[in-house]
Amino acid sequence: MSAVPSAALPMPRQGETLLIADNVSKTFPGVIALDEVTFEVRAGEVNALVGENGAGKSTLIKIMSGNYAPDGGEVRVEGSRLEATPAAAHRARVATIHQDSHLVPNMTVAENIMLGHWPVRFGFISRREQYRRAQQAISLVAPSLSPNMLAHRLSPAEGQLVEIARAISENSRVLIMDEPTTSLSGREIDQLFRVVDGLKAQGMGIVFVSHWLEEVFRIADRVTVLRDGRLVGTQPADTLDADGVIRMMVGRDVAHVTAQPRPIGDTVLRVRNLTRVGVVDDISFEVRAGEIVTLAGLVGAGRTELASCIFGADPYESGSVELGGQTVSPGSPHPAIQAGIGLVPEDRRHQGLVANLSVSTNATLAVLDRIAPNGFLSRRLEDEAVATATRSVAVKMASTSVPISTLSGGNQQKVIIGRWLARQPKLLILDEPTKGIDVGSKAEISELIIRLATAGTAILLISSEMPEVLSLSDRVLVMRSGRIVGELNRSNLTPEAVIALATTG
């Protein structure tokens, strides 16, 4: 990465404190989100902020970015107290890149980079100067991107780089990156990390939030661990290992969960020659009762699209889906649900939850036909369904009446899984069920998957996490370019075999 734009202010000395959240506390109704936490960001370093869902990371990020006011303590940026407004954080040169893109889809890359600080001449926006400054910023992180491209045409990785370019154009001193790699491929992550290394070399202080510890150790200089709203500690990354960080995060050793051999029953799901033109091509396979079959492959291999076709959410031109020997009508999820298929989608926020509604409402979305006979909601049946959905998966919450958006990611995922358990599905499709959740919740969900299979539920798992594929799968179907290119079982299942099929099969 080359030098910062000439218009940028000189960056501070390496190691100088840029931002400090000093003894900050924050309480919400019934929850102490942060309890006297101190967190420091230095010039020229990456401080990785880690912890389980619900540990307080998001609250701390929102306080440092001016979205929340702390109940106690304060945030100082280069020695000055930060007012609790996003505008004040912006003026203090603190930029935040959130998990979800904050780009305006119908604006160009240049317009998004200069958003809020457009160059003005004689009272009018100077398009030429806007383009020049945007080109200068984007050339540092993604020189192949055109400033004239509309934002809705960008990939998730390109969107992240445009937001970094915006931070550069604003002469940001501190960059907060909240789960920046969630939607990125391995190659895109490598590119992002090269950019982060360049920013660090220029003296920027970076907060990196991630559940992926291998990424933390690739990029971090220091690691800060939160647990239950409290600071566990901050240590140099080179003095820690993954097991040590996990112990700090959860306060205990987390056992490695591995599925053991179990009785496998009759065929539950049979997919025959399923084709959706340009997406999935002539797919045939079976899943039996009590069996965990995993769809593996690279991003874009067609795994999620195949699951959507089986569930009826997406149409397909030919082939068939059978459950228990009966054909499932395509074109709508309703026949699939009635037949006994449940789907936990990959995109939890947009496809699995109604964020502003309560836990109880979200937990019963799959059983409305059962709790509202004759079109009228039965509170008794609703309460029974909520209890079934939440107790079976041990959801941690203040009450079932709170908005589901207030729950941690792991507990939100448990509610979605519990929603389907209330229907007692014959087949449960789990699309990246542990994506974006902490190690403790990952272990709990893995244990739940094994319990369901042991009880006889057929499981179709989609996972990009190799340890999860290796530890849970009875069989692995590897997809590439919309086709199944190979099948592996426990006797020949290795990381090398999966990768070889996914890349060259």
N, C-alpha and C positions, 0 to 999 in steps of 0.2 A: 504494500500500500504506500503510495507516495505522500508527499506533504499535505497538510491541511490547506484549505483555501487561503489565499493571501489576506482575505478580509477577516479571517478568524483572529481572535485574540490569542496571545501567546499562552500556551498551556502551562500549568504549574509544574513545580519540580516533582520528579518521581518520588513516590512515597509520602508526599504531602497530603494531609487530611483534607478531603474535599467536602465530605458530608458526614455528619454524625447524628444518628438518632440517639439521644441521650436520655436513658431511663424512661422511655416512653411506655405508657400504659393506655389501654383502651378496653372499655367494657360495653357490651351490648346486653339487652335484656336477657338475664339468665346465664350469660357467658362472659368470662374474663378472656378476651381475645389476646391481649398482651399484658404482661405483668413486669414492669420495670425492665424493659429490654434495651440494651445498648448495642448499636450496630454502626460500624465505621466503614467508609469507603475512601480509599486512598488513590492518589494519582498513579496511573500506570500499573494498576492491578485489577484482577478479577476476584471479587469476593463472592463465592457461591453461597447462596442462602438455601438451606435444605431443611427438611422436616416432614413429618407425616401431614396428610391433609388434616386441617383443623389445628395445626401447630401455631398458626399466627402469621405465616409468610405473607398471605394476601393482604392482611390488615396492615402489616408493617410497610408493604409496598405502597398501599394507598395513603398512608401517613407521609411517607417520604416524597410521594408525588403530589401532595397537597389536596388529595381527595377527602381525607379524614383529618379532623383535628384530634390530637391526642388528649386524653383526659388528664394525663400527667406527663411530665418531662417535656422535651422540646426537640425539634430538628434544627440543626444549624448547617448552613451551606457556606463554606469558606468563611466561617466565623460569624455570619449573620443569621439571626433567627428566621426560620421559614414560616411565613403565614400559611394558614391552612386553606389555600385555594390552588387549583391547577394553574391559574395565571401567574401566581407568585412563584410556583415551582418552575414554570416556563421562563420567567424573568431571571430566576436564579440559575438557569442553564441546567436544569434537571429534566431529562427526557425519559419517557417510559414507553417501551414496546410491549403491548399486551399480547395475551394468547390469541385473541381475535383481532383481525386486522382493523385498524382505524383509518383506512384509506377511504376516500370518497370514490365509489366505483366508476361514476361517469365523468370524473375529472382525469386529466392526463397525469402522467408521472411528474412532470414539471409543476403542474398546479398543486398536486399533493405535497410535493417537497416544499413549496413556498407557501403553503396554506397558513394563513394567519399573519404572515410577514411578507406580503406581496410588495415588490418594488413599485413605487408610485412616482410618476412624473407629471407635473402640472395637474394633479388631482386624478389622473388616470393610471391604471395598472400598465406598466411597461412590459409588454409581452416579450420584447427582445431581451430585456434585462432579466426577466423571470426565467427565460430559457437558458440564458448564459449562466446564471447562478445555479440553477438546477443541474445543468450539464456538468458544471464544475464539481458539485457534490456527488452526483451519481457516478461520475467517472472514477471516483476513489473506491467505490464498493462494487459497482456492477457496470463496467464501461460498455458492455454490449447492449445495455438497455437503452431504448430510445426515450428521450424526455416527452415525446409526443404520443407515446402509447397510452391507451386508456387503462385505468387501474383494474377494471374488471377482467382484463385479459391477462393479468399477471398470475403466475403460479404463487402458491403460499411462500416459497423461498424468495421469489422476486419481491413480493410484498414486504417481507421482512427487511430486505436490503434497501427498498425505497424508504422505509421508516427510519432506518439507520442514516440514510442520506439526508433525510429531513433533520435529524439530530445534528449532523455535521454542519448543515447549512445554517443552523441556529447557534452554532458555536457552543454546543452543549459540553459541559464539564463532566457530568455524571449521566451514565446510560443504564437504565434499569430494564433488564430483559426477563420477562415473565414467561417461562416455559416456551422459549423461542423455537425449539426444534420439534415440537409435537407433531406437526404436519409435514416434516421435511424428510427427504430420502437421505441415505448415507452420503451421497455425493454433495447434496445441497448443504448438509451439516458441515462437511469439510470446508466448503466455500465460506459459510457463515463464520466458522472458527478462524479462517485465515483473515477475514475482515476484523474480527474481534482482536486478534493478535496485533493487527496494524493499528487499531484504535488505542490499544493498550500502550503500544510503543510511542504513540503520540502524546501520552500522558493522560488520557481519559480514564476516569474511574468507572468500573463496570460492576453492576450487581447482576449475577446470573442465577436464575431460579430454575431448578430442574429436579425431576424425580429420577433421572437417569444418572446413576453414580459414575458410570464409565465416562459420561460426558463431563461431569464435574471434575474428575481427575485429569481429563485431557486439557481443560481450559483454565482451571482455578489456580490462583496463587494462595488464597486462604479459603477456609470453609467455616461457615457459621451455621450452627445447628440450633433450631428451636424445637421445643417439645411442650405441648399443652400451654402455649402462650408465654413460656419462659425461655430465657437464654440458657442453653446447655453449655455452650462454649464456642470460641473461635480459635482455630489452629491453622498453622501452615499446612497446605495440602500435602506437601511431601513428607509430613510426619504422620499421615493417616493412611488407612486402607479401607476398603469397602466395608468389611465386617465391623471395624471400629466406628465408622460413621453410622452404620445401621444400629449399633448398640446405643450410640448417643441419641439417635432419632426416636427409638422406641423404648429405650430403657431396659432392654433385654436382648438376648440372642433370638433371631427369627429363624425357626426351623425351615429347612428346605423341603418343600412339599413335592412329593412324587407319587403319581398314581401307581397302585399295585394291581397285578392281574386280578380280574373279577369275572364272574359268570357273564357271558355275552348271550343275549337272547335272539329272538327272531328279527328279521328285517323290519324296521320302522319306516325309514325314508328310502325311496327308490327314485332316482333321477335318471331319465332315459333320453339320451340324444338332445339335451336341451340346448337350444341355439337362440341367441339374440344377436342379430347381425352387427358385426363390428365390436362386440363386447365379450360374449362368451360363445364358444364354438364346439358344438357336438359333445356336450358334457354328459357323462354317465357315471354314476357311482351309487353306493348304498351305505346306510348307517343303521346299525342294529341296536336293539334295546341294551342299555348299559354300556355302550361303546362311545369312546371319545375319538372322533375323527377330526383331524385338523387340516384346514386349508392353509398351506404355506405358499410363499412366493414373494416377489418384490412388489413395491408399490406400483399399481397400474396393471397387475397381472389379471385382474378381473374377479378377485375373490369376493369383494363387497357386492359387486354387480350380480354375481351368481346367487349370493344369499338373498338379494332383493327380488330376484326372479322367483326363487323358491317360495318366498314369503308372499308373493303376489303384489309387491309394491312396484315392480317394474314389469312391463310386458315382455313376452318372448315370441318369436315367430314359429318355432317348432319344438317338438319334444314334449315330455310330460313329467309331472311331479306326482308321486303317489305316496300316501301316508297310510300305513297299515293295509296296503293292498287296494285302497280307494284313490281314484284320481282326484287331485285337488284342482279345482277350476282356477285358471290364471286370470290376471288382470285386476285383482283386488285382494287386499290382505284378509278381508272378512272370511272367505272360504277357508283360507289357511288357518286362521285363528280358530274357527269352528271345528276344523279337523284335528286340532291339537298341536299347532306349531306356534312357538313364541320366538320373537326376535329382539335381542338386545343390540341396538345399532352402534356403529362405531362413533358417530357424532352425537355424543350424549346431550350436549347443550341444545342443539337445534332439532334433533330427531327423537330424543328420548324423554325430554322434560318439558313441562310448561312452567317456566321458572318462577312466575309470580303467583302460582297457585300453591296450595298447601301440600305437605307431605302426604296427607290422607287422600287428597284428590288425585295426586300423581300415582299413588300406590294402587288405586282402584280403576285406572283408565282401561285396563284390559278386561275388567269384569263388570262393566256397566250393565250389560244385559242380565246379569245375575243379581245385582244389588238394586236394580230399578225395574222390578217386574211390572208389566202393564204401564211402563212409562213414568212411574212414581218412585222416587228414591226412598228406600227403606234404611233408616238410620241404623237399625239393628244389624241388617245385613252388611251395611257399609262398615260399621265398627268391626264386625267379625272378619271381613275381608282385609281391612287395614291391619288388624292384629296378625292375621296369617301372613301378610306380605312383609311386615316389618320384623316380627319376632323370629321368623324362620331364617332371616339373614342378619340378625343382631344389629339393626340400625341404631347409631348413636345420635340422639337428638334431644332437644328440650321438650318437645311435644309434637304430636302429629299435626297440630294446627299451624305450625310455623311454615313460612314459605320454603319450598325445597331448595331455593337458591341460597339459603343460609347454611345448608349442610355442606360438609366437605365433599370433595369429588368422589372419594371412596364410598361415603354413605349415600350419595346420590345414586351411584352405580348399584349399590345394594338394593335401593328402593326399586329401581328398574327391574332388576332380577327378581325381587320379591313379588313385583306386580305380576309376572308371568307364573311364578310358583303358585299364586292364588288360583290359577286356572288348571294346575296340574298338567302341564303340557307333556305330550308324548315325545316331541322333539323340541329342543331348545337350541336356537342358533345364537352364538355369542361372538359378536364381531369386535375384536380387540377389547375384551372385557376389562383388562387391567391397564389400559392406556391412560396415562396422565394421573395415576393414583399412586399413593405412597407404598412403601415396601410392606408395611404391616397389613394394609388393606389388600394388597396383592396376594399375600399368603392366605388371608381369610377367604378371598374369592376363589383362589385355587382349591382350597379345602372344600368349599361349597360345591364346586364343579365335580370334584371326586365323589362327594356324598350323593349328588344327584345321579351320577352315573351308577354308583353302587346300588341306588334304589331302583334302577331300571330305566331312567330317562336316557333317551338317545341324545347325544351332544354333538353338534357341528360347531367346531371352534375355528375362528379365524384369528391368527396371531402372527405378529412380526417379531416377537421376542423369542429368540432361539432357546433360552433356558426354559421358557414356558412350553414351547413346542416339544422339547426333549422330555420334559418331566411329566406332562399330562397326557400325551397322545398314545392311543392304542395303534392308530394308523395315521399316516400323514399323506395327503394328496398334494403334490406340488404343482402349482399353476404357473403358466408363462404364456403371455399374449392371448389370454382368454381360453386356454386349453389346459387340461390336466396332462402333464408331461411325465409323470412318474408317481409311483406309490411306494411308500416305505412303511415297514412295520418295526416293532421293537427290536427285532434281531439285526436289522441293517440301518437303523435310524442314527445318523451322525450329522453334526453340523456341516461337514464337508459334502455329504451326500445331498442334503437339502440345498445348499448353495449351488452345487454343480448342476442340479436339475433346474433350479430357478434361473440360472444365468445362461445355460447352454442347452437345456433340454428341448 
